[in-house]
Amino acid sequence: MNELVEASEEQRPPSLVTRVNSGFRSLFRFALDAALPQLCPSCREPLGDGAGLCAQCWSKLSPIEKPYCARLGIPFVYDPGPGLLSMEAMANPPAYDRARAAVRYDEIARSLVLAFKFGDRMDLAPMMGRWMARAGHELLPGADALIPVPLHWRRLWSRRFNQAAALSKAISATSGVPVLFDTLRRVRATPQQIGLSKTDRASNVQGAFRVPNDRKAMIQGRRVILIDDVLTSGATVDTCARALLKAGARQVDVLVFARVVAPARSPI
């Protein structure tokens, strides 16, 4: 574990103009936060002294609890017994070992993710990270490192931060598992996955990730956990897992905040 050290989160240093603009935006957001009450990211109601979600939206959130598929973490409508796999896991097993998610990707979860990802609500990261750490209680003990799913440098530049990296930091603060930044890199810019079929999503990210040669020793023979905000088809994390396994990782698990789940799913 001593050789696991944090590397730079960004692949390319931001320019002076970018740093100045980011500073002004941060100062402006700080002034707004000081002048205005924090709002619930879902219903936009004032939270008062609270943080995260209001009580009404909190009650509508759909956490993923057991029973679920031991491999994919897809919730079942009844408990079929320990260790049972879903039809999806048996028919098309992923490269990663296990996947877990904190909540279903419903309207409340979607509003949280969008506020965090595009609405400068960085204050949501600690809360979302704690939920993810709870959902990953089977994965985190004994894990050697957390690895955020990377953004291409052009998208990182436009968005100013990687949401997966922010969530990784929050999970690390709760679990004590270190984060390895810049170990997995997105070497090819890809179009947004929104609106693509499952097959097209897989083709879209094929070959988009790799572990640089000078970083392979960091994961050699180790058990790592991929971190992302949302799991839809699983194409992105599966491609990332293949790149990590090819580079020498012993095992790759996946931990996300929310995942898309079909309703009323039976084990078989």
MIROKOL-60260 format. One record per residue: x, y, z of N, C-alpha, C in turn. Coordinates in steps of 0.001 Angstrom, whole numbers, padded with zeros to 6 digits, always signed. Layout:
N
XYZXYZXYZ;...
***
This chain:
268
+000818-001213+000000+000000+000000+000000+000854+001266+000000;+002116+001172+000529+002944+002354+000608+003284+002909-000758;+003311+002036-001776+003678+002513-003094+002511+003110-003845;+001314+003095-003223+000157+003715-003846+000146+005190-003470;+000523+006022-004351+000560+007452-004091-000321+008142-005097;-000841+009290-004710-001708+010031-005605-000875+010693-006694;-001387+010598-007903-000769+011304-009016-001660+012452-009419;-001212+013212-010393-001979+014372-010835-003313+013952-011380;-004374+014690-010991-005724+014350-011450-005921+014745-012903;-005269+015777-013361-005471+016246-014719-004290+015830-015574;-004580+015502-016809-003534+015065-017709-002758+016250-018264;-003397+017413-018391-002721+018578-018914-002960+019747-017974;-001935+020532-017665-002132+021649-016743-003000+022719-017374;-003919+023315-016597-004761+024361-017156-003948+025608-017454;-004387+026368-018434-003710+027607-018791-003981+028667-017740;-003232+029773-017817-003432+030871-016873-004835+031439-016994;-005324+031576-018234-006681+032095-018438-007711+031170-017796;-007524+029860-017964-008448+028899-017366-008450+029011-015851;-007250+029134-015267-007169+029230-013800-007823+030511-013294;-007608+031625-014017-008218+032899-013606-009730+032821-013708;-010227+032302-014846-011678+032174-015014-012286+031266-013961;-011604+030153-013673-012097+029232-012651-012136+029913-011291;-011119+030751-011014-011100+031475-009742-012253+032442-009610;-012543+033167-010707-013671+034096-010681-014989+033355-010493;-015134+032216-011177-016369+031434-011024-016525+030941-009599;-015434+030482-008991-015489+029997-007616-015860+031120-006660;-015275+032304-006887-015583+033446-006036-017041+033851-006182;-017553+033817-007426-018935+034179-007668-019881+033187-006989;-019555+031883-007103-020393+030869-006454-020361+031028-004944;-019185+031359-004393-019081+031556-002947-019955+032720-002502;-019937+033815-003291-020755+034978-002944-022238+034631-002997;-022636+033855-004017-024040+033446-004109-024435+032552-002944;-023559+031604-002593-023854+030703-001476-024020+031470-000180;-023221+032520-000017-023298+033306+001214-024560+034160+001256;-025027+034593+000061-026169+035504+000013-027504+034781-000086;-027509+033592-000673-028761+032891-000927-028804+031572-000161;-029999+031130+000244-030106+029831+000919-029845+028690-000059;-029270+027599+000442-029036+026429-000393-030364+025811-000786;-030471+025388-002051-031713+024822-002561-031584+023322-002735;-032692+022622-002566-032737+021205-002873-032498+021043-004370;-031554+020214-004795-031259+020075-006223-032382+019445-007018;-033358+018844-006343-034455+018193-007052-035658+019107-007215;-036170+019629-006101-037395+020433-006156-037144+021927-006057;-035892+022321-005777-035484+023724-005699-036054+024459-004490;-036538+023735-003517-037005+024358-002283-035811+024678-001396;-035869+025805-000637-034756+026143+000258-034547+025057+001314;-033290+024790+001613-032949+023759+002591-032703+024325+003979;-032691+025644+004116-032369+026223+005408-030921+025942+005754;-030710+025340+006916-029343+024991+007334-028956+023596+006895;-029838+022900+006163-029548+021533+005759-028670+021476+004529;-028409+020251+004080-027602+020044+002876-028126+018814+002151;-027896+018756+000852-028305+017580+000095-029719+017709-000413;-030610+016848+000068-031998+016821-000367-032927+017277+000745;-034072+017834+000353-035102+018122+001347-035735+016807+001794;-036493+016867+002895-037072+015652+003471-038018+014959+002491;-038799+015743+001739-039764+015142+000817-039052+014409-000319;-038020+015020-000901-037294+014370-001988-036475+013191-001470;-035959+013328-000261-035216+012220+000351-036099+010982+000448;-037370+011176+000827-038279+010043+000986-038596+009370-000353;-038395+010086-001470-038688+009533-002793-037482+008857-003430;-036294+009037-002840-035096+008413-003389-035203+006893-003258;-034658+006168-004228-034804+004711-004252-033454+004030-004055;-033052+003779-002805-031784+003082-002584-031856+001638-003068;-030726+001113-003520-030658-000281-003953-030186-001126-002778;-031033-002003-002329-030745-002875-001196-030838-004330-001650;-030310-005236-000849-030492-006654-001140-031961-007016-001069;-032412-008001-001869-031621-008913-002709-031266-008307-004062;-030062-008618-004535-029653-008203-005862-028664-009217-006429;-028456-009120-007735-027532-010013-008430-026135-009875-007835;-025521-011011-007487-024214-010974-006845-023140-010397-007748;-023339-010434-009055-022344-009936-009999-022626-008490-010405;-023818-008223-010881-024137-006916-011439-024770-005952-010449;-025245-006455-009312-025894-005579-008339-027280-005139-008745;-027885-005804-009737-029245-005471-010171-030236-005995-009138;-031110-005144-008603-032035-005610-007561-033066-006596-008086;-033402-007598-007244-034434-008587-007546-035717-008217-006825;-036841-008727-007317-038126-008446-006682-038374-009361-005488;-037626-010462-005396-037715-011326-004214-036344-011938-003977;-036146-012523-002816-034844-013053-002436-034719-014506-002889;-033875-014796-003878-033735-016164-004366-032679-016963-003615;-032030-016330-002628-030953-016991-001906-029614-016362-002253;-028605-016579-001449-027313-015917-001632-026583-016386-002891;-025902-015437-003526-025006-015764-004621-025636-015990-005982;-026960-015827-006100-027598-016097-007390-027324-014966-008374;-027053-015331-009612-026776-014355-010648-028024-014087-011486;-028083-012885-012020-029177-012530-012921-028948-013153-014287;-029982-013167-015110-029860-013693-016460-028833-012890-017266;-028798-011572-017032-027833-010721-017740-026403-011118-017412;-026145-011387-016134-024783-011744-015709-024356-013084-016282;-025299-014015-016402-024954-015327-016941-024821-015308-018462;-025669-014523-019120-025663-014497-020583-024515-013667-021140;-024165-012590-020447-023125-011684-020951-022278-011182-019787;-021457-012038-019203-020677-011631-018032-019703-010510-018361;-019617-009492-017514-018721-008362-017789-017277-008683-017427;-016377-007792-017828-014961-007967-017495-014718-007730-016006;-015497-006833-015405-015329-006558-013978-015970-007660-013148;-015570-007740-011885-016026-008825-011031-017406-008549-010439;-017571-007379-009807-018850-007033-009174-019137-005554-009398;-020413-005219-009488-020833-003820-009586-021870-003543-008504;-021743-002378-007871-022702-001957-006854-023065-000492-007087;-024322-000158-006785-024807+001218-006935-025582+001606-005688;-025531+002889-005351-026222+003361-004154-027728+003462-004365;-028144+003997-005530-029569+004245-005767-029934+003911-007204;-031232+003751-007442-031747+003629-008804-031688+005001-009477;-031472+004995-010777-031413+006249-011519-032841+006665-011883;-033507+007271-010915-034855+007776-011142-034794+009301-011228;-035947+009960-011168-035975+011411-011344-035206+012135-010238;-035324+011655-009008-034617+012308-007896-033111+012133-008060;-032676+010909-008339-031250+010656-008525-030722+011432-009728;-031509+011503-010782-031080+012238-011980-030866+013708-011661;-031771+014299-010881-031619+015711-010533-030371+015934-009689;-030066+014990-008808-028843+015091-008013-027600+015038-008900;-027579+014071-009801-026417+013897-010679-026226+015122-011568;-027308+015642-012139-027190+016795-013030-026753+018040-012280;-027286+018231-011061-026874+019387-010263-025396+019304-009900;-024946+018108-009548-023545+017898-009192-022627+018043-010405;-023034+017445-011507-022180+017340-012693-022120+018637-013497;-023273+019299-013637-023337+020471-014508-023769+021744-013789;-024203+021639-012542-024724+022800-011832-023816+023350-010752;-022533+022941-010765-021559+023443-009797-021949+023150-008350;-022694+022070-008140-023061+021696-006762-022034+020708-006201;-020810+021172-006041-019755+020332-005498-020025+019949-004049;-020915+020688-003398-021264+020365-002018-021973+019022-001909;-022469+018488-003031-023171+017209-003008-022216+016013-002976;-020956+016226-003351-020006+015115-003459-019828+014346-002148;-019632+015006-000992-019464+014225+000244-020671+013351+000570;-021876+013883+000395-023085+013112+000670-023199+011920-000280;-023010+012165-001577-023097+011081-002553-022007+010045-002311;-020818+010504-001933-019725+009589-001632-020017+008700-000435;-020657+009260+000580-021020+008444+001758-022030+007370+001385;-023015+007716+000549-023994+006721+000109-023307+005631-000695;-022365+006036-001538-021644+005048-002344-020791+004137-001467;-020143+004695-000455-019333+003880+000449-020207+002853+001172;-021410+003272+001521-022339+002327+002164-022737+001227+001190;-023038+001602-000059-023424+000608-001062-022268-000331-001389;-021034+000150-001242-019867-000652-001570-019235-001338-000383;-020016-001587+000660-019439-002162+001879-018854-003557+001653;-019314-004247+000603-018735-005557+000271-017435-005418-000525;-017275-004312-001211-016147-004134-002123-014949-003455-001468;-015206-002499-000602-014144-001635-000085-013149-002340+000839;-013588-003228+001756-012595-003896+002602-011603-004715+001771;-010344-004457+001950-009323-005193+001209-008994-004638-000154;-009725-003614-000612-009413-003005-001906-008111-002223-001796;-007323-002232-002859-006039-001536-002858-006140-000092-003325;-007105+000202-004182-007181+001565-004710-008532+001822-005355;-008916+003091-005366-010066+003575-006128-009527+004247-007387;-010161+003965-008525-009734+004556-009789-010942+005211-010460;-010969+006548-010533-012098+007212-011198-012070+007004-012700;-013249+006831-013277-013349+006771-014734-012931+008141-015278;-011935+008196-016155-011401+009495-016577-012225+010158-017672;-012080+011468-017756-012609+012236-018870-011486+012500-019860;-011838+012674-021117-010849+013140-022081-010464+014567-021702;-009225+014949-021990-008744+016252-021508-009578+017403-022043;-010141+017285-023239-010957+018382-023766-012259+018523-022991;-012864+017386-022614-014091+017462-021830-013783+017913-020399;-012649+017485-019865-012240+017941-018535-012031+019447-018533;-011440+019977-019588-011206+021416-019694-012526+022181-019726;-013506+021684-020474-014784+022387-020587-015631+022251-019326;-015525+021101-018647-016347+020872-017458-015678+021365-016178;-014339+021485-016209-013529+022018-015115-013243+021014-014009;-013966+019915-013951-013664+018887-012961-014216+017553-013442;-013642+016482-012901-014123+015137-013208-014999+014684-012049;-016280+014457-012316-017206+014087-011244-016809+012768-010590;-016265+011830-011366-015848+010551-010805-014675+010731-009844;-013774+011665-010166-012640+011940-009285-013116+012558-007970;-014093+013484-008059-014629+014102-006844-015312+013071-005949;-016057+012152-006549-016707+011096-005774-015677+010153-005164;-014599+009881-005905-013535+009011-005390-012915+009606-004132;-012677+010908-004154-012112+011577-002984-013030+011433-001777;-014340+011606-002010-015304+011505-000915-015362+010086-000357;-015331+009081-001231-015348+007687-000786-014070+007356-000038;-012943+007866-000518-011667+007633+000150-011660+008217+001552;-012259+009400+001709-012309+010032+003023-013112+009199+004013;-014119+008480+003507-014959+007639+004368-014342+006265+004613;-013747+005685+003581-013287+004289+003654-011801+004133+003954;-011016+005149+003650-009571+005040+003820-008845+004392+002651;-009586+003966+001616-008955+003375+000430-008381+004508-000417;-007102+004461-000784-006501+005563-001535-007011+005649-002962;-006890+006858-003535-007307+007101-004912-006063+007184-005796;-006112+006535-006941-005055+006645-007946-005583+007464-009113;-005175+008730-009168-005541+009573-010291-004545+009352-011431;-004999+009600-012622-004140+009586-013806-003536+008216-014077;-004096+007167-013493-003619+005813-013763-004328+005236-014979;-005612+005485-015064-006398+005105-016244-006666+006378-017020;-006384+006371-018303-006558+007575-019123-007490+007313-020294;-008262+008344-020608-009110+008286-021800-008287+008873-022954;-007861+008011-023847-006930+008423-024900-007632+008812-026190;-008932+008600-026236-009685+008958-027435-010974+009639-027028;-011218+010818-027576-012473+011519-027309-013617+010758-027963;-014707+010586-027227-015852+009848-027746-017107+010703-027662;-018047+010536-028595-019319+011253-028494-020065+010838-027226;-020996+011687-026792-021823+011360-025645-022574+010049-025900;-022746+009261-024833-023432+007982-024962-024956+008119-024994;-025454+009293-024646-026900+009503-024556-027556+009218-025903;-028597+008383-025885-029358+008082-027089-028830+006910-027888;-027663+006360-027508-027100+005238-028239-027648+003917-027716;-027730+002915-028588-028133+001577-028166-027004+000935-027382;-027279-000186-026751-026257-000872-025966-025071-001274-026839;-025360-001777-028036-024284-002174-028958-023462-000964-029391;-024165+000141-029708-023460+001346-030145-022643+001958-029009;-023132+001847-027782-022370+002352-026642-021049+001603-026498;-021114+000271-026663-019901-000533-026550-018908-000175-027652;-019402+000009-028876-018527+000375-029987-017949+001772-029806;-018738+002662-029224-018327+004048-029051-017101+004182-028146;-017009+003344-027106-015907+003475-026132-014803+002440-026348;-014929+001609-027374-013910+000584-027609-012553+001236-027878;-011556+000829-027110-010210+001355-027281-010006+002764-026784;-010972+003287-026015-010880+004681-025578-010050+004853-024303;-009723+003757-023617-009023+003861-022338-007759+002999-022347;-006755+003448-021627-005558+002631-021458-004819+003062-020197;-003953+002191-019719-003070+002499-018594-001681+002772-019165;-001121+003961-018938+000223+004249-019449+001247+003272-018884;+002294+003015-019651+003318+002060-019216+003933+002439-017879;+004119+003731-017647+004759+004146-016400+003824+004095-015197;+002556+003710-015420+001593+003604-014319+001186+002161-014043;+001619+001237-014867+001167-000151-014719+001621-000770-013403;+002798-000387-012916+003284-000948-011653+002382-000596-010480;+001619+000506-010605+000733+000942-009520-000442-000009-009301;-000819-000759-010345-001985-001632-010218-001630-003108-010385;-000378-003404-010637+000031-004781-010884-000344-005686-009722;-001177-006705-009996-001569-007673-008981-002485-007140-007903;-003081-005972-008116-003899-005349-007071-005393-005406-007402;-006185-005291-006361-007643-005250-006520-008091-003805-006473;-008700-003344-007548-009064-001936-007661-010564-001797-007869;-011070-000610-007550-012495-000315-007708-012651+000883-008617;-013348+000689-009730-013676+001770-010644-014809+002603-010063;-014688+003929-010131-015697+004834-009584-016281+005680-010704;-017628+005759-010759-018300+006638-011711-019607+007107-011100;-020272+008062-011778-021515+008586-011223-022728+007742-011597;-022844+007349-012872-024030+006616-013332-023602+005424-014183;-024271+004304-013988-024076+003118-014821-025356+002899-015618;-025227+002945-016936-026398+002741-017809-026318+001357-018439;-025636+001233-019542-025470-000083-020175-024287-000843-019598;-023360-000128-018976-022156-000753-018448-021008-000797-019443;-021199-000223-020642-020169-000293-021677-018891+000435-021262;-019038+001600-020645-017856+002384-020268-017043+001675-019194;-017694+001237-018119-016929+000599-017040-016380-000751-017481;-017069-001435-018371-016550-002710-018871-015278-002491-019683;-015277-001459-020524-014083-001141-021308-012936-000710-020401;-013247+000087-019381-012228+000498-018412-011656-000717-017683;-012527-001633-017276-012078-002828-016558-011150-003668-017424;-011460-003792-018694-010607-004567-019601-009219-003936-019711;-009180-002613-019770-007889-001927-019850-007075-002137-018577;-007730-002107-017428-007026-002297-016157-006541-003740-016004;-007370-004695-016386-006967-006106-016301-005817-006402-017273;-005883-005816-018446-004810-006001-019425-003493-005443-018904;-003582-004380-018088-002385-003749-017533-001861-004465-016292;-002593-005498-015822-002076-006295-014719-002862-006279-013437;-003990-005560-013389-004809-005576-012179-005312-006993-011912;-005359-007382-010647-005803-008727-010296-007322-008842-010371;-008016-007805-009938-009489-007818-009928-009986-006392-010025;-011088-006218-010734-011701-004900-010875-013164-004990-010471;-013559-004159-009514-014961-004004-009150-015416-002615-009574;-016726-002393-009535-017298-001118-009976-018232-000589-008899;-018113+000688-008601-018989+001339-007627-019465+002660-008217;-020792+002818-008320-021377+004033-008894-022424+004597-007940;-022785+005854-008190-023837+006454-007367-025211+005908-007767;-025501+005877-009058-026830+005446-009516-026689+004540-010732;-027646+003645-010892-027665+002799-012073-029082+002688-012613;-029178+002579-013924-030471+002383-014575-030923+000946-014323;-032143+000796-013841-032682-000508-013483-034056-000681-014119;-034249-001783-014827-035568-002096-015371-036510-002453-014223;-037775-002081-014282-038701-002377-013182-039079-003845-013097;-039469-004267-011895-040011-005609-011653-039138-006710-012233;-037896-006763-011793-036955-007745-012339-036935-008995-011470;-037130-010178-012084-037029-011458-011380-035624-012023-011547;-035173-012870-010613-033830-013433-010718-033632-014292-011966;-034646-015048-012370-034502-015944-013512-035702-015824-014431;
***
